[in-house]
């Protein structure tokens, strides 16, 4: 397996977490439950990318 530079992974993780929080806020503001699934997926991706950047 090749080593990756952790900086881009960390930036992507923070961006995914930010998008997840934004979708969570949109779900609360609009009262739409469809945004909750999208928010959960984005937050999970953010956590995975951040964990991957720490391991590298």
C-alpha positions as CSV (number, residue, x, y, z in Angstrom):
1,X,0.0,0.0,0.0
2,X,1.3,3.4,-0.9
3,X,1.8,6.2,1.7
4,X,-0.2,9.4,1.1
5,X,0.6,12.9,2.3
6,X,-1.7,13.4,5.3
7,X,-2.3,17.1,4.6
8,X,-4.8,16.6,1.7
9,X,-6.6,13.9,3.6
10,X,-6.9,16.1,6.7
11,X,-8.3,19.0,4.5
12,X,-10.8,16.6,2.9
13,X,-11.8,15.3,6.3
14,X,-12.5,18.8,7.7
15,X,-14.4,19.7,4.5
16,X,-16.6,16.6,4.8
17,X,-17.3,17.3,8.5
18,X,-18.2,20.9,7.6
19,X,-20.6,19.7,4.9
20,X,-22.1,17.2,7.3
21,X,-22.7,19.9,9.9
22,X,-24.2,22.1,7.2
23,X,-26.6,19.4,6.1
24,X,-27.5,18.8,9.8
25,X,-28.3,22.5,10.2
26,X,-30.4,22.4,7.0
27,X,-32.3,19.4,8.3
28,X,-33.1,21.2,11.5
29,X,-34.0,24.5,9.8
30,X,-36.2,22.9,7.1
31,X,-37.6,20.1,9.1
32,X,-36.7,17.6,6.3
33,X,-35.6,14.2,7.4
34,X,-33.9,13.5,4.0
35,X,-31.0,15.7,5.0
36,X,-30.2,13.6,8.1
37,X,-29.0,10.6,6.0
38,X,-26.8,12.8,3.9
39,X,-25.4,14.6,6.9
40,X,-24.6,11.2,8.6
41,X,-22.8,10.0,5.5
42,X,-20.7,13.2,5.2
43,X,-19.8,13.1,8.9
44,X,-18.8,9.5,8.6
45,X,-16.6,10.3,5.6
46,X,-15.0,13.2,7.5
47,X,-14.2,10.9,10.4
48,X,-12.7,8.3,8.1
49,X,-10.5,10.9,6.3
50,X,-9.3,12.4,9.5
51,X,-8.5,9.0,11.0
52,X,-6.6,8.1,7.8
53,X,-4.6,11.3,7.9
54,X,-3.5,10.6,11.5
55,X,-2.4,7.0,10.6
56,X,-0.3,8.2,7.7
